[in-house]
Amino acid sequence: MQTPETMPIKATLFEHQKQAYLFVRQVLCKPHTGAALLMQMGCGKSLVGVAVMGAMYLDAKINRVLIVAPLSILPCGRKSWNASPISRTR
């Protein structure tokens, strides 16, 4: 499993985002599990989610992602997505 220092993302994360990343990665190592990022608005959930998806893609655990979100978060989502290794596959 990757550490926050080796996350596949071109961005600097805050400590709470690194902890959230490690938590989600640890939970998703177990079969038939899921995780939710229940942080306040503006705390960087999108960036953490993109980092987790990038790590799972590089680990060959996923090969595509469907994101369903309101249009209001599109500007934030694009910025986060561009920091991910997944965005460079197409």
PADRENLO-29870 format. One line per 10 residues: number of its first residue (from 1); their letters; for each residue x, y, z of N, C-alpha, C, O, CB. Coordinates in steps of 0.02 Angstrom, whole numbers. Last residue first. Glycine has a CB too. Example, Ala and Ser with C-alpha at 12.3 -4.5 7.8 and 13.67 -1.06 7.14 Angstrom:
<nodes>
2) sa) 642 -112 354 684 -53 357 645 2 394 670 57 402 704 -30 286  660 -284 390 615 -225 390 660 -165 390 712 -166 423 565 -224 452;
</nodes>
This chain:
<nodes>
90) rtrsipsanw) -312 446 -1062 -351 459 -1124 -326 519 -1158 -353 538 -1211 -425 466 -1109  -233 443 -952 -240 381 -990 -280 391 -1054 -279 347 -1097 -274 328 -948  -224 550 -867 -176 547 -922 -183 484 -964 -143 473 -1009 -105 550 -894  -311 533 -764 -328 583 -814 -282 580 -874 -299 606 -927 -325 652 -783  -248 444 -680 -303 420 -721 -318 468 -777 -334 448 -833 -365 408 -679  -160 516 -601 -133 478 -657 -187 451 -703 -173 437 -761 -92 420 -631  -220 683 -560 -221 611 -553 -188 576 -613 -189 602 -668 -292 587 -546  -240 815 -572 -182 796 -531 -174 720 -528 -127 695 -497 -190 823 -461  -359 829 -637 -298 841 -676 -235 823 -637 -182 816 -667 -295 913 -697  -451 813 -532 -442 759 -581 -377 767 -621 -344 718 -636 -502 757 -628;
80) skrgcplisl) -446 937 -467 -424 876 -433 -408 821 -483 -357 786 -477 -478 851 -384  -499 1018 -569 -433 1033 -541 -405 971 -506 -346 954 -515 -437 1092 -491  -625 959 -586 -577 960 -641 -506 972 -616 -458 940 -639 -596 1013 -692  -685 984 -461 -672 916 -483 -621 912 -539 -578 868 -540 -736 884 -506  -700 1122 -462 -657 1090 -412 -637 1020 -434 -579 1000 -427 -692 1088 -343  -793 1137 -570 -728 1170 -570 -678 1138 -521 -620 1129 -538 -736 1244 -554  -903 1049 -524 -864 1035 -584 -797 1072 -585 -746 1040 -601 -903 1052 -645  -992 1072 -425 -924 1053 -405 -879 1038 -464 -821 1018 -455 -927 991 -360  -1111 1103 -491 -1079 1155 -451 -1009 1136 -428 -969 1181 -412 -1122 1170 -390  -1164 990 -549 -1123 1034 -591 -1086 1086 -550 -1034 1112 -572 -1167 1068 -642;
70) pavilvrnik) -1149 847 -438 -1183 908 -461 -1136 952 -502 -1075 952 -491 -1211 947 -401  -1097 686 -501 -1091 742 -455 -1130 802 -482 -1144 806 -542 -1016 762 -445  -1029 535 -527 -1093 569 -531 -1091 623 -478 -1086 610 -419 -1153 519 -520  -907 453 -616 -918 502 -563 -984 537 -576 -994 565 -630 -859 554 -559  -841 300 -646 -898 343 -662 -909 389 -603 -920 366 -546 -962 300 -677  -690 235 -705 -726 265 -650 -784 306 -677 -776 342 -726 -679 309 -607  -588 91 -744 -627 150 -762 -668 173 -702 -679 135 -655 -673 135 -822  -515 -5 -684 -491 18 -749 -533 76 -776 -515 105 -827 -489 -38 -798  -447 -58 -526 -501 -28 -566 -471 -9 -633 -411 3 -639 -532 35 -529  -333 -120 -488 -394 -141 -454 -456 -111 -488 -511 -137 -480 -392 -121 -380;
60) adlymagmva) -203 -88 -526 -244 -130 -571 -306 -157 -536 -330 -212 -553 -203 -187 -598  -137 7 -457 -134 -60 -429 -174 -111 -470 -178 -169 -452 -159 -60 -357  -176 119 -528 -107 97 -534 -96 27 -506 -51 -9 -528 -60 146 -499  -309 125 -479 -296 115 -550 -224 88 -561 -214 41 -599 -306 181 -589  -288 151 -344 -321 89 -364 -310 73 -438 -303 15 -456 -396 93 -349  -228 278 -355 -191 222 -326 -222 155 -345 -186 107 -361 -189 228 -249  -335 350 -411 -271 344 -446 -230 285 -420 -200 248 -460 -232 407 -439  -431 341 -309 -445 311 -374 -380 301 -414 -372 250 -447 -494 354 -414  -362 414 -210 -380 343 -198 -393 308 -265 -369 252 -276 -442 337 -152  -356 539 -272 -294 504 -253 -307 430 -242 -267 388 -263 -265 536 -189;
50) vgvlskgcgm) -492 568 -283 -452 560 -344 -387 524 -329 -364 482 -368 -438 628 -376  -523 580 -146 -555 530 -188 -516 515 -251 -509 458 -271 -625 551 -205  -444 691 -113 -431 626 -80 -462 570 -122 -430 518 -133 -460 625 -8  -506 788 -192 -436 772 -202 -417 705 -171 -379 667 -201 -392 828 -172  -636 788 -137 -625 771 -207 -553 750 -220 -540 701 -254 -643 830 -252  -617 832 -5 -640 764 -17 -626 742 -89 -607 685 -102 -715 758 -2  -573 955 50 -531 918 3 -552 846 -9 -509 803 -21 -463 918 26  -653 1037 125 -597 1004 159 -555 960 113 -507 929 136 -623 963 216  -769 1093 74 -707 1129 66 -646 1098 98 -593 1129 100 -715 1196 92  -881 1034 194 -872 1063 128 -807 1103 126 -793 1142 171 -932 1107 110;
40) qmllaagthp) -816 907 305 -853 968 290 -837 992 219 -787 973 189 -837 1022 341  -821 731 268 -788 790 293 -829 851 273 -873 846 230 -714 795 265  -832 584 244 -882 627 277 -847 686 310 -844 690 371 -924 587 328  -808 477 128 -771 535 153 -821 585 180 -850 624 142 -725 567 97  -833 304 150 -862 370 134 -818 424 165 -793 417 221 -935 376 160  -804 143 82 -786 196 128 -819 261 104 -830 270 44 -709 205 134  -829 -35 82 -831 31 51 -814 82 104 -809 67 163 -900 46 20  -805 -210 46 -809 -152 90 -813 -88 49 -800 -89 -11 -749 -150 138  -772 -336 -11 -842 -316 0 -849 -258 50 -894 -259 92 -882 -376 24  -612 -367 65 -664 -381 15 -733 -357 38 -749 -359 97 -666 -456 0;
30) kclvqrvfly) -498 -236 110 -539 -293 130 -594 -304 78 -619 -256 49 -571 -281 200  -446 -121 61 -405 -182 54 -445 -244 70 -429 -299 48 -343 -178 98  -525 -16 96 -539 -47 32 -494 -107 18 -504 -141 -33 -529 3 -23  -468 24 219 -535 -6 218 -547 -44 153 -574 -99 153 -589 49 227  -347 80 173 -347 23 220 -414 -13 219 -417 -75 219 -330 47 291  -391 185 93 -352 131 63 -351 69 108 -353 12 83 -280 155 49  -455 263 191 -494 233 136 -456 176 104 -485 124 90 -511 286 84  -344 297 274 -403 262 301 -441 227 245 -458 168 251 -450 312 337  -259 366 186 -237 303 217 -296 263 244 -297 202 237 -187 318 273  -344 477 157 -320 433 104 -300 365 133 -320 313 107 -260 465 68;
20) aqkqheflta) -357 534 284 -417 509 250 -397 460 195 -428 408 187 -458 567 221  -224 574 305 -255 524 350 -317 494 318 -328 433 324 -273 556 417  -212 668 203 -169 610 204 -198 555 247 -196 496 229 -98 628 228  -305 761 248 -316 728 185 -273 665 179 -295 614 153 -302 775 126  -248 807 365 -312 772 370 -329 736 304 -363 684 306 -368 821 388  -130 869 313 -125 809 355 -191 771 358 -191 710 354 -103 829 426  -151 913 139 -147 929 210 -147 864 249 -162 811 222 -207 975 232  -52 881 -8 -111 870 34 -98 893 106 -41 892 130 -131 797 33  -7 944 -159 14 940 -89 -48 935 -46 -91 979 -47 58 1002 -69  -7 849 -310 -35 901 -267 -7 891 -197 13 836 -178 -113 899 -267;
10) kipmteptqm) -17 739 -410 27 797 -413 -5 855 -374 -27 903 -404 40 818 -487  -19 572 -354 -56 634 -367 -7 692 -365 39 695 -323 -113 644 -315  -6 438 -290 -1 453 -362 -39 516 -381 -86 513 -420 -27 394 -402  92 449 -141 26 449 -174 34 469 -247 75 512 -263 -22 496 -137  200 441 -59 206 410 -125 139 408 -161 131 368 -208 235 341 -120  165 498 61 221 527 25 228 500 -46 257 533 -89 286 514 64  63 418 110 46 484 84 103 516 45 91 557 0 27 530 141  102 255 39 100 302 95 82 371 67 85 381 6 169 305 133  20 113 -33 59 174 -37 51 216 26 1 213 61 38 215 -98  42 -59 0 0 0 0 44 62 0 99 63 29 -48 0 61;
</nodes>
